[in-house]
């Protein structure tokens, strides 16, 4: 659970919560109290397609309990599930121009879609750079994404984040034994970076089948392709993994921020991302999530139990595409789902 208080840090990012930082640590080492616990319950949202077919969504409701270092009842919150770790090297190897080519922040073409780039703090260069990673594009590079996860999720220090994740007055945390300074050495971080950069995306399946090809056409007709962009070329100067330089990739994402409507809003800004804006999630590999993870929980908080539910939660800039999807026949809706599952 990401947390912050209203306002901006000196670098333009979210303001950390006193005594807690920017993320609730709901687990802890032996004899050290967890910062708090997050309880999730679900409300059922029922509806019908125009053709009468019923559907059912689940809306998450969050409660924070057992706060150890002061109340968290009024802080800004943003629940997150982990994203796929495939194809990250390809994303890291995209240059700024490739991402900016799809920006239309003020909707000059009047299609209702106005993606914008997030500019976030790069701790290595002490400058603002285009964000590429994270649910709100709030990390500028794969290396910083990895180091941030080491620090925020596991409490491990690196040369990028050398301070222990123990906000004052968490003395038990601060006084606990550590694994060195830094705990993840530069060599180890480099090896993890290369490994993550090299994790490939799966080969597509069933892409020549008639139902999948019909779904591909519908994907374009419904303007899903406007945000889930399928054509990029990696930079020819990507030094971390030269083998993936100048490669055409089809992530089905523009890596830009889009207003997804009030129903998906977390109301927590993150650099230039408003509380209603999210980065377009890449769709490559989505059809194998169930095989790999034994679940298909999608969207930033896992509320959607499958691709269909994820589509039905779309709003804001995607409201028209969602409504057009609902107007399709049951067979056509299945064609679209078959295409997405082939990615």
C-alpha positions in Angstrom: 0.0 0.0 0.0 1.7 3.2 -1.2 1.0 6.2 1.1 1.7 9.9 1.2 0.3 13.2 2.5 -0.9 16.1 0.4 1.8 18.2 -1.2 5.0 17.5 -3.2 8.5 16.6 -2.1 11.5 18.8 -3.1 11.9 16.6 -6.2 8.2 16.9 -7.2 7.2 13.4 -6.0 4.8 12.4 -3.3 5.4 13.6 0.3 6.3 10.8 2.6 4.2 10.1 5.7 6.0 11.0 8.9 7.1 7.8 10.8 6.1 5.5 7.9 7.6 6.7 4.6 5.8 6.0 1.3 4.7 2.4 1.7 3.1 0.4 4.5 5.4 -2.4 5.6 2.8 -5.0 6.7 5.5 -7.6 7.4 8.5 -7.4 9.6 11.5 -9.5 10.9 11.1 -11.5 14.1 10.4 -9.4 17.2 10.0 -6.2 15.1 6.4 -5.0 14.8 4.9 -4.5 11.3 4.0 -0.9 10.6 0.3 -1.7 10.1 -2.0 -4.2 8.5 -4.2 -3.7 5.4 -7.6 -5.4 5.4 -9.3 -5.9 2.0 -13.0 -6.7 1.5 -15.0 -6.6 -1.7 -18.4 -5.2 -2.7 -20.2 -6.8 -5.6 -21.1 -4.6 -8.6 -23.7 -6.2 -10.9 -24.7 -5.1 -14.4 -25.9 -6.2 -17.8 -24.6 -5.8 -21.4 -27.1 -4.2 -23.8 -27.8 -7.7 -25.1 -28.9 -8.8 -21.6 -25.8 -10.8 -20.7 -25.1 -10.3 -17.0 -21.7 -9.5 -15.6 -20.4 -9.1 -12.0 -17.5 -7.0 -10.8 -15.8 -6.8 -7.4 -15.0 -3.4 -5.9 -12.2 -3.5 -3.3 -12.6 -1.7 0.0 -9.5 -1.1 2.1 -9.1 -0.6 5.8 -5.8 0.1 7.6 -5.5 -1.4 11.1 -3.0 -1.8 13.9 -0.9 1.3 13.1 2.2 1.2 15.2 3.5 4.8 14.7 0.4 7.0 14.6 -2.9 7.1 12.7 -3.0 6.5 9.0 -6.7 7.0 8.6 -6.4 10.3 6.7 -3.3 9.7 4.5 -3.5 9.3 0.7 -3.3 5.6 -0.3 -2.7 3.6 -3.4 -2.9 -0.2 -3.4 -0.6 -1.9 -5.9 -0.1 -5.5 -7.1 3.2 -6.5 -8.7 3.6 -6.1 -12.4 4.9 -8.7 -14.8 8.7 -8.7 -15.1 9.0 -9.7 -18.7 10.2 -7.5 -21.5 11.6 -4.9 -19.1 14.8 -4.6 -21.1 12.9 -3.6 -24.2 11.1 -0.9 -22.2 14.4 0.3 -20.7 15.8 0.5 -24.2 13.2 2.9 -25.6 14.5 6.4 -26.0 12.5 9.4 -25.0 11.5 10.3 -28.6 9.8 7.0 -29.1 7.6 7.5 -26.1 7.0 11.2 -26.7 5.8 10.5 -30.3 2.5 9.3 -28.9 1.9 12.2 -26.5 -1.3 14.2 -27.1 -1.7 15.9 -23.7 -4.3 18.4 -24.8 -6.1 16.1 -27.2 -5.3 18.1 -30.3 -6.8 15.5 -32.6 -10.1 15.5 -30.6 -10.4 11.7 -30.2 -10.9 11.9 -26.4 -7.5 10.3 -25.7 -4.8 12.6 -24.3 -1.8 10.6 -23.1 1.0 12.5 -21.4 4.5 11.6 -20.1 5.4 11.5 -16.5 8.7 13.3 -15.5 10.2 11.8 -12.4 13.3 12.1 -10.3 16.3 10.1 -11.4 18.5 9.6 -8.3 21.5 8.7 -10.3 21.7 11.9 -12.3 19.8 14.2 -9.9 17.5 15.3 -12.8 13.9 14.8 -13.9 13.5 12.2 -16.6 10.7 10.5 -18.4 9.1 7.8 -16.3 8.7 4.3 -17.9 8.1 1.8 -15.1 5.5 1.4 -12.4 1.7 1.8 -12.4 2.1 5.5 -12.8 5.4 5.6 -14.7 7.1 6.8 -11.6 10.5 5.2 -12.2 12.8 6.4 -15.0 15.0 3.4 -15.5 15.0 -0.4 -14.9 18.0 0.0 -12.6 16.1 2.5 -10.3 13.0 0.4 -10.5 14.9 -2.6 -9.2 16.8 -0.7 -6.6 13.6 0.9 -5.4 11.9 -2.5 -5.1 14.9 -3.8 -3.1 14.6 -0.8 -0.7 10.9 -0.4 -0.5 9.7 -4.0 -0.6 12.6 -5.9 0.9 14.4 -3.3 3.1 17.7 -3.8 1.2 20.1 -0.9 0.5 22.0 -0.2 -2.8 24.3 2.5 -4.0 21.2 4.3 -5.3 19.2 4.0 -2.1 21.8 3.7 0.7 19.6 4.5 3.6 17.8 1.8 5.6 14.0 1.9 5.1 13.4 2.7 8.8 11.7 6.1 9.3 12.1 7.6 12.7 11.0 6.6 15.4 11.3 3.0 14.2 14.2 2.2 16.5 13.8 -1.6 16.4 14.1 -1.5 12.6 17.1 1.0 12.7 19.0 -1.1 15.3 18.5 -4.5 13.6 21.5 -6.2 12.1 22.1 -5.3 8.4 23.9 -7.1 5.6 26.6 -4.5 4.9 26.8 -1.1 3.2 25.3 -1.4 0.8 23.5 -4.8 1.4 23.1 -5.3 -2.4 26.6 -4.7 -3.8 27.1 -2.9 -7.1 28.1 -6.2 -8.7 24.9 -8.0 -7.5 22.7 -5.1 -8.6 24.3 -5.2 -12.1 23.7 -8.9 -12.3 20.1 -8.6 -11.3 19.7 -5.7 -13.8 21.1 -7.8 -16.7 18.9 -10.7 -15.7 15.7 -8.6 -15.6 16.6 -6.8 -18.8 17.1 -10.2 -20.5 13.7 -11.8 -19.5 12.0 -12.2 -22.8 8.3 -11.9 -23.7 6.5 -15.1 -24.8 6.0 -16.1 -28.4 2.4 -15.4 -29.5 0.0 -18.2 -29.9 -3.0 -18.8 -32.2 -2.3 -15.6 -34.1 -3.4 -17.0 -37.4 -6.8 -18.3 -36.2 -9.9 -16.7 -37.6 -11.4 -15.8 -34.3 -8.1 -14.1 -33.2 -7.8 -12.2 -36.4 -11.4 -10.9 -36.0 -10.5 -9.8 -32.5 -7.5 -8.0 -33.8 -9.7 -6.0 -36.1 -12.1 -5.2 -33.3 -9.1 -4.1 -31.1 -8.3 -1.5 -33.7 -11.9 -0.5 -34.4 -12.6 0.1 -30.7 -9.5 2.3 -30.6 -7.8 0.2 -27.9 -4.7 0.5 -30.1 -4.6 4.3 -29.4 -3.2 3.5 -25.9 -2.1 -0.1 -26.2 0.4 0.8 -29.0 1.9 -2.1 -30.8 4.9 -0.7 -32.6 8.2 0.5 -31.1 11.9 0.2 -32.0 14.5 0.0 -29.2 17.4 2.5 -29.1 20.6 1.6 -30.8 22.7 2.8 -27.8 21.3 0.5 -25.1 24.6 -0.5 -23.3 23.1 -2.8 -20.6 22.1 -5.4 -23.1 23.5 -4.6 -26.6 21.8 -7.7 -28.0 18.4 -5.9 -27.9 19.4 -2.7 -29.6 17.4 -1.6 -32.6 14.7 -4.3 -32.2 11.1 -3.9 -33.2 8.8 -4.7 -30.2 5.1 -4.8 -29.7 4.4 -4.1 -26.0 0.8 -2.9 -26.6 1.4 0.1 -24.4 2.4 3.7 -25.0 3.9 4.0 -21.5 2.0 7.3 -21.0 -0.4 8.4 -18.4 -4.2 8.4 -19.1 -7.2 9.4 -17.1 -9.0 6.2 -16.4 -12.0 7.6 -14.7 -13.2 8.0 -11.1 -13.9 4.3 -10.5 -10.2 3.4 -10.9 -8.9 6.6 -9.3 -6.7 6.3 -6.2 -6.7 10.1 -5.7 -3.0 10.0 -4.9 -0.8 12.1 -7.2 2.7 10.8 -8.2 4.9 13.4 -9.8 2.8 14.6 -12.8 0.4 11.7 -12.5 -2.9 12.8 -11.1 -5.0 10.6 -8.8 -7.0 9.5 -11.8 -4.1 8.8 -14.2 -2.4 5.5 -14.8 0.3 4.2 -17.2 -1.0 2.0 -19.9 -0.2 -1.5 -18.9 1.7 -3.6 -21.5 -0.4 -6.5 -22.8 2.4 -8.7 -24.0 2.3 -12.0 -22.2 -1.2 -11.4 -20.7 -2.6 -14.6 -22.1 -0.1 -16.7 -20.1 -0.6 -15.0 -16.7 -2.9 -17.8 -15.6 -0.4 -20.4 -16.7 2.5 -18.7 -14.9 0.8 -17.4 -11.8 -2.4 -19.5 -11.4 -4.5 -16.4 -11.4 -5.6 -13.6 -13.7 -5.9 -10.7 -11.2 -5.5 -7.6 -13.3 -5.4 -3.7 -12.9 -3.3 -1.9 -10.4 -5.0 -3.5 -7.4 -6.0 -6.9 -8.8 -9.7 -6.2 -8.6 -10.3 -7.6 -12.1 -10.4 -11.4 -12.1 -10.0 -11.6 -15.9 -9.5 -9.5 -19.0 -13.2 -8.9 -19.5 -13.6 -7.4 -16.0 -10.5 -5.3 -16.6 -12.2 -3.8 -19.7 -15.4 -3.2 -17.9 -13.6 -1.1 -15.2 -12.1 1.2 -17.9 -13.4 4.8 -17.8 -12.2 8.3 -18.5 -10.4 8.4 -21.7 -11.3 4.7 -22.3 -15.0 5.2 -21.6 -16.0 5.2 -25.2 -13.9 2.1 -26.0 -15.5 0.3 -23.0 -19.0 1.3 -24.1 -18.3 0.2 -27.7 -17.1 -3.1 -26.3 -20.3 -3.6 -24.4 -22.3 -2.9 -27.6 -20.6 -5.8 -29.4 -22.4 -9.2 -29.7 -21.4 -11.9 -27.3 -19.5 -13.6 -30.1 -17.6 -10.4 -31.0 -16.7 -9.8 -27.4 -15.2 -13.3 -27.3 -13.2 -12.6 -30.5 -11.6 -9.6 -28.8 -10.8 -11.5 -25.7 -9.3 -14.3 -27.8 -7.0 -11.8 -29.5 -5.9 -10.3 -26.2 -5.3 -13.8 -24.8 -3.1 -14.5 -27.9 -0.6 -11.8 -26.9 
